[in-house]
Amino acid sequence: MNSTQNKKIRQVTEKTMVVGIDVGSEKHYFRAFDWRGIELTKKPFPFTNSMEGFNSFSNEIYSLMERFHLSETLVGIEPTGHYWFNLGQYMSGKSIKFVMVNPHHVHKSKELDDNSPSKNDCKDPRVIAGLVREGRYYYTYMPQGIYAELRNASNRRFTLVEEQTRIKNRLYRWISVYFPEYKGIYTQINAKGGLLILKEAPMPEDIIKLGIDGIIEIWKKAKLRANGRKKAMVIYNAALKSIGYREGLVEARMEIRDLLEDHEQNEKRLKQINDLIENLALKIKNVEKLLEIKGIGIITIAGFIAEVGDIMRFDNAKELQKLAGLELVADSSGKRNGMTRISKRGRKHLRYLLIQAAISVVGKCEEFKEIHNYYTTRNSNPLKKMQSIIAVACKLIRVFYAILAKGIDYDASKMLEDIKHPGETPNLAA
């Protein structure tokens, strides 16, 4: 996967036609240029996001190559949401080589030709093709097989988790208005015993009508343990003394019940998608070795692989670090030394997952806990806690890469090689 800009530039020869495509939701536009930047198309060529449109695009490409005696084509695309997926799949099937240009680069360089910030379907393909000729592109990756299944499943899980969070927040808001005492009974808004009661009796006056015996009966039907008469009395007495709002109860009951149904349905979907993710992840080679790290679960590993894809397409762990936006970037000029920070460019889900994984291993895994402690307390250049977490996340990238790509076993002692204690051997005893 590693390729310097010089190598990318050398791929554009006198026999190469460079094509820039501005991707849209229903219609795309392309312009073609030779290796020097001379345009081969008389005007932007539009084609629809359909099989007929794709075929007209490929026919025009081959026609231009034949007319100008060119032997290869390099297509550049500015990824616009998901609209390029079908076109990318088509070009892969036709063996048309295509690469991606960063939308940020397109935005920054579109004024070079006409000194105008204008953006249109005619201008953008030219800017994209220019970036490709200069080697300012990256190779796209379209996962296939189990990696495609895992990515779709992981993205679906992210969506479900976000939806569940929104549902909980809305439910919390309504409970705070109509039954604020509930928060003092259950520390978690989604406590099963409490949700069962709210489903039957969403308002304090409904709970009073239900009575202590009615509350207990609901729990018995659900075969819920650890909720007895004492807990039922607490709920009942809280309802008697509730200061909750007493207006608009009819609609409030409806919305609370709807939110509870949505919450229950989302829980079922999350369980189904978690089971699917686990089954898919365990089919990938060396995944079981990663589970030996305390604090790392199958969902974390699956999420990592879903974002990264086939680990063998990377030459080293630094490429993964850049993909996650965790590579360090300096801000200095002359005698001025600015603050070094992470780039935050790349796959945000991967970055979020790695930081959460780092927090988990620092709390549960002794060797990572000691590394974190060393980073934050060392005499020379001690890190702040969040800086240390990022450093641990980068170390996890190296560990994941080594195990998945090389098949080596996890060795806790190797984790402490960064720690240099003068005349002292690191102690991993719990």
SULZI-V114347 format. One line per field, one symbol per residue. ss: DSSP state (h for helix, s for strand, l for the rest). psi: psi as a letter, one per 30 degrees, with the letter a starting at -180 (. if undefined). Layout:
ss->???
psi->???
This chain:
ss->llllhhhhhhlllllsssssssllllssssssslllllslllllssssllhhhhhhhhhhhhhhhhhllllsssssssllllllhhhhhhhhhllllsssslhhhhhhhlllllllllllhhhhhhhhhhhhhllllslllllllhhhhhhhhhhhhhhhhhhhhhhhhhhhhhhhhhlllhhhhllllllhhhhhhhhhlllhhhhhhhhhhhhhhhhhhlllllllhhhhhhhhhhhhllllllllhhhhhhhhhhhhhhhhhhhhhhhhhhhhhhhhhlllllhhhhlllllllhhhhhhhhhhhllhhhlllhhhhhhhllllssllssllsslllsslllllhhhhhhhhhhhhhhhhhlhhhhhhhhhhhhlllllllhhhhhhhhhhhhhhhhhhhhhhlllllhhhhhllllllllllllll
psi->fkkleeeeeffjafgkkkkkkjklefklklkklaffgkkfkelkjkklileeeeeeeeeeeeeeeeeghlflkjkkkjjjbgffeeeeeeeefghjkllkkkeeeeefgffeeghkglklfeeeeeeeeeeeeggillklkjklbfeeeeeeeeeeeeeeeeeeeeeeeeeeeeeeefiffeffekfkfgkeeeeeeeeeiflefeeeeeleeeeeeeeeefhklgjaeeeeeeeeeeeegkglkglheeeeeeeeeeeeeeeeeeeeeeeeeeeeeeeeeffkkgefefffkkfjleeeeeeeeeeebjfffkflfeeeeeefggkkklilkbfkjakkllegkajeeeeeeeeeeeeeeeffkeeeeeeeeeefflekhklleeeeeeeeeeeeeeeeeeeeefgllkjeeffgffkjjjgkkkjgk.
